[in-house]
Amino acid sequence: MRAALFLTTLLLPLATVQAAAQATAESTTAAPNTAPHAILFRLGQTYASVVGTLDGSGTARRWTPGESLGPLARKQIEATMRATVLGPAGKLGTATVGGRIETNDPCDWVRDTRYLSTVKTVFPAHALSAPWNPVPRPITALPLNSAPYLAIVAAELKKRGLTAPPRLAQLLRTDLDGNGRDDILMVAASDPVDFSEGVMRSVYAERAGQYSLVLVRESLPSGVKTSVLGERLVLKQPAEDAFPNVLTQRIGAVADLNGDGRMEVLVDDDVHEGEGTTVWQSGVGAAPMRKVLEWGCGV
């Protein structure tokens, strides 16, 4: 997320805080002057934020942050387009997105348009305008009381100095890279992720021992590779006057966003008066997953 989204040292480690230098680098990305291969949106109940556009050719395809919309991408969005709506379990349907593009205030890097036709879901959701099938392999939700995966969470918490009971908020199985081996995606959280009103509600840090972890265990010929996509820990009791810190994270979607046959993982999160999405792509060989795109808005 952007440097405008503040977290204090209460939530460790500070890897969740994006450096101002990265935000500056993204904001100076040159606007593409060719039509994008795909456009990724983050959906609210009535609006769609432009997360990024996929530009370039062949292996040189790259993501351009939504703040640097090229003229042809802007023209497509303003004319409206059909996009596949995506959630954690895969495709939810298609919807019309677009119309007038506005700049979000106070997040002046955010480009918002309209989510014109609704698909039954909870928010945030995501939409991808692309000619390929964004979910080439099934995604299965597994029981949250699965003992082997609770044991994995317990071990990860112990590594971080927490003895809190392991608890799973999400547990998904899919083949991310198409190698024929299933991968496991986990969100572990000390507190439930609440969608009771149809929108993800923030869980604030209030006591020592709270946590939120996003883990991906990829099955490779050489063994299992674990990547940490999100980590928020409350290691000591927050001071009464501490800045409000939010723990909420979840896997918002799993989809092939760039048409290469591999599926990326979209992680949604909240901070105080803000929200964000980060796109992660599988690394090569034993390399961990890497961040390829991020969007955030908040004060």
C-alpha positions in Angstrom: 0.0 0.0 0.0 1.0 3.6 -0.4 3.1 5.5 2.0 -0.1 7.5 3.0 -1.3 4.4 4.8 0.4 4.4 8.1 1.1 1.5 10.5 3.1 1.8 13.7 5.7 -0.5 15.1 2.9 -2.3 17.1 2.4 -4.6 14.1 5.6 -6.5 13.3 7.4 -6.9 11.1 7.2 -3.6 9.1 7.2 -5.4 5.8 3.5 -4.5 5.5 4.4 -0.9 5.3 5.3 0.1 1.7 8.2 2.5 1.3 7.6 6.0 0.0 10.3 5.4 -2.6 8.2 2.7 -4.2 5.1 4.9 -4.3 7.2 7.6 -5.9 8.6 5.2 -8.5 5.1 4.0 -9.4 3.7 7.5 -9.7 6.3 8.4 -12.3 5.6 5.4 -14.5 5.1 6.6 -18.1 1.6 6.2 -19.4 1.3 3.5 -22.0 0.1 4.6 -25.5 -1.1 1.2 -26.6 -4.2 -0.7 -25.8 -3.8 -2.9 -22.7 -4.0 -6.7 -22.8 -6.1 -6.6 -19.6 -7.4 -4.2 -17.0 -7.7 -5.2 -13.3 -10.3 -3.5 -11.1 -11.0 -3.6 -7.4 -14.8 -3.5 -6.8 -16.8 -1.8 -4.2 -20.6 -1.8 -4.0 -21.1 0.8 -6.6 -17.5 1.8 -7.8 -14.5 0.2 -9.4 -11.0 1.3 -8.7 -8.4 0.8 -11.5 -5.7 -1.4 -9.9 -3.6 -1.7 -13.0 -3.3 -2.4 -16.7 -1.3 -5.1 -18.4 0.8 -3.6 -21.1 3.6 -4.6 -23.5 4.1 -7.6 -25.8 5.2 -11.2 -25.4 7.4 -11.8 -22.4 7.8 -8.1 -21.9 4.3 -7.7 -20.6 4.2 -5.7 -17.4 1.7 -4.1 -15.1 1.2 -0.4 -15.1 -0.3 1.1 -11.9 -3.8 2.5 -12.4 -2.6 6.0 -11.6 -0.7 5.9 -14.9 -3.6 5.1 -17.2 -2.7 5.3 -20.9 -5.1 7.1 -23.3 -6.4 3.9 -24.9 -7.1 2.2 -21.6 -8.9 5.4 -20.4 -10.9 5.4 -23.6 -11.9 1.8 -23.1 -13.0 2.3 -19.5 -15.0 5.4 -20.2 -16.9 3.6 -23.0 -17.6 0.8 -20.4 -16.5 -2.8 -20.8 -17.4 -6.3 -19.8 -15.2 -7.9 -17.1 -15.1 -11.2 -15.2 -15.9 -10.8 -11.5 -13.5 -12.7 -9.3 -13.7 -13.9 -5.7 -11.7 -16.4 -3.6 -13.4 -19.4 -5.1 -13.0 -18.3 -8.7 -15.3 -16.7 -11.3 -18.5 -15.1 -10.0 -19.9 -14.0 -13.3 -19.5 -11.0 -15.6 -20.4 -7.4 -15.1 -20.2 -4.0 -16.8 -17.6 -1.7 -15.5 -16.7 1.8 -16.6 -17.9 5.3 -17.4 -16.5 8.6 -16.2 -13.1 8.2 -14.5 -12.7 10.3 -11.4 -9.7 11.0 -9.1 -10.2 9.8 -5.5 -9.9 12.5 -2.9 -7.7 12.5 -0.7 -6.0 9.6 -2.6 -5.1 11.5 -5.7 -3.3 8.5 -7.3 -6.5 6.4 -7.4 -8.6 6.3 -10.5 -12.2 5.3 -9.9 -15.0 4.5 -12.2 -18.4 2.8 -11.8 -19.4 -0.8 -11.1 -22.6 -0.7 -13.2 -24.1 -4.1 -13.0 -23.9 -6.2 -9.9 -22.9 -9.8 -9.3 -23.8 -11.4 -6.0 -20.7 -11.2 -3.9 -19.2 -9.6 -0.8 -16.8 -6.7 -1.1 -14.1 -6.0 -1.9 -14.2 -8.2 -5.1 -12.2 -7.9 -8.3 -12.9 -7.8 -12.0 -10.6 -8.5 -14.9 -11.2 -7.4 -18.5 -9.2 -9.9 -20.5 -9.7 -12.3 -23.5 -8.4 -15.4 -21.8 -9.9 -17.7 -19.1 -8.7 -16.1 -15.8 -9.4 -19.3 -13.7 -8.0 -22.2 -15.8 -8.1 -24.6 -12.8 -10.5 -25.2 -10.0 -10.2 -23.6 -6.6 -11.5 -25.6 -3.6 -12.3 -24.3 -0.2 -11.2 -26.7 2.5 -12.6 -27.1 6.1 -11.2 -24.6 8.4 -10.8 -27.1 11.2 -8.3 -29.2 9.2 -5.8 -30.5 11.8 -2.7 -30.7 9.5 -3.1 -27.0 8.4 -3.9 -25.8 11.9 -0.6 -27.5 13.0 1.2 -25.6 10.2 -0.3 -22.3 11.5 0.7 -23.2 15.1 4.3 -23.8 13.9 4.4 -20.5 12.0 3.1 -18.6 15.1 5.7 -20.2 17.3 8.5 -19.1 15.0 7.2 -15.5 15.6 7.1 -15.8 19.4 3.3 -16.3 19.6 1.6 -19.1 21.6 -1.9 -18.0 20.6 -4.3 -20.8 19.4 -4.1 -21.4 15.7 -7.2 -20.4 13.8 -7.9 -20.4 10.1 -10.0 -17.8 8.4 -9.5 -19.1 4.8 -8.1 -22.4 3.4 -8.0 -22.9 -0.3 -6.5 -25.5 -2.6 -5.6 -25.1 -6.2 -2.8 -25.7 -8.7 -1.3 -22.2 -9.1 1.3 -22.9 -11.9 -0.3 -25.9 -13.7 2.4 -28.4 -12.7 -0.2 -30.9 -11.7 0.5 -30.5 -8.0 -2.0 -28.8 -5.6 -0.9 -25.7 -3.7 -2.4 -24.5 -0.4 -3.4 -20.9 0.4 -4.1 -20.0 4.0 -5.2 -17.0 6.0 -4.7 -17.5 9.7 -6.4 -14.9 12.0 -6.9 -14.6 15.7 -10.2 -12.9 15.0 -12.9 -13.7 12.4 -13.1 -11.8 9.1 -16.5 -10.3 9.3 -18.7 -9.9 6.1 -22.0 -9.7 8.0 -23.1 -6.5 6.1 -21.6 -7.6 2.8 -18.4 -5.6 3.2 -15.1 -6.7 4.9 -15.0 -5.0 8.3 -11.8 -4.0 10.0 -10.5 -5.9 13.1 -8.4 -3.6 15.2 -5.4 -4.6 17.4 -6.5 -4.4 21.0 -4.6 -7.1 22.9 -1.3 -9.0 22.9 -1.5 -12.2 20.9 -3.6 -11.1 18.0 -2.4 -12.0 14.6 -3.1 -12.3 10.9 -0.9 -14.3 8.5 -1.3 -15.0 4.8 0.6 -18.1 3.7 1.0 -20.0 0.4 2.5 -23.5 0.3 3.5 -24.4 -3.2 4.2 -28.0 -4.2 7.3 -28.3 -6.4 9.3 -31.3 -7.6 12.0 -30.3 -5.1 9.5 -30.1 -2.2 7.2 -27.6 -0.5 7.9 -23.9 -0.8 6.2 -21.5 1.7 5.8 -17.8 1.0 4.4 -15.2 3.5 2.2 -12.7 1.7 1.0 -10.9 4.7 2.0 -10.7 8.4 0.6 -8.6 11.2 1.3 -9.5 14.8 0.5 -7.9 18.1 3.4 -8.9 20.3 2.6 -6.7 23.3 -0.5 -5.0 24.7 -1.2 -1.8 22.7 -0.9 1.5 24.6 -4.2 3.3 25.2 -3.0 6.2 23.0 -1.5 4.1 20.3 -2.4 4.7 16.7 -5.2 2.4 15.6 -3.9 -0.6 13.8 -5.8 -3.0 11.7 -5.2 -6.8 11.4 -7.7 -7.7 8.7 -6.3 -9.5 5.6 -7.8 -12.0 3.3 -7.2 -13.7 -0.1 -9.5 -11.8 -2.4 -9.0 -13.8 -5.6 -6.8 -16.4 -7.3 -6.6 -15.9 -11.0 -4.5 -15.8 -14.1 -4.2 -12.1 -14.6 -1.6 -11.9 -17.3 -2.6 -14.8 -19.6 0.5 -17.0 -19.0 -1.5 -19.9 -17.6 -0.2 -19.4 -14.0 -2.6 -18.0 -11.4 -1.7 -15.0 -9.2 -2.9 -14.4 -5.7 -4.6 -11.1 -4.7 -4.4 -10.2 -1.1 -6.9 -7.6 0.3 -6.3 -5.8 3.5 -7.3 -2.8 5.6 -5.6 -0.2 7.6 -7.1 2.6 9.7 -9.3 4.6 7.3 -7.8 2.8 4.3 -7.7 -0.3 2.2 -5.5 -2.0 -0.3 -4.8 -5.0 -2.6 -1.5 -6.6 -3.5 -1.0 -9.0 -6.4 1.6 -11.8 -5.9 3.1 -14.0 -8.6 4.8 -17.4 -8.2 8.6 -17.2 -8.2 10.9 -19.3 -10.4 12.1 -22.5 -8.9 12.7 -22.2 -5.1 12.3 -18.4 -5.2 9.4 -17.0 -3.0 6.4 -15.4 -4.5 7.0 -11.8 -5.6 4.8 -8.7 -5.5 4.0 -7.5 -9.1 1.3 -4.9 -8.4 -0.3 -3.0 -5.5 -3.2 -0.6 -5.0 -4.1 1.3 -1.9 -6.1 4.3 -0.6 -6.2 5.8 2.8 -5.2 8.6 5.1 
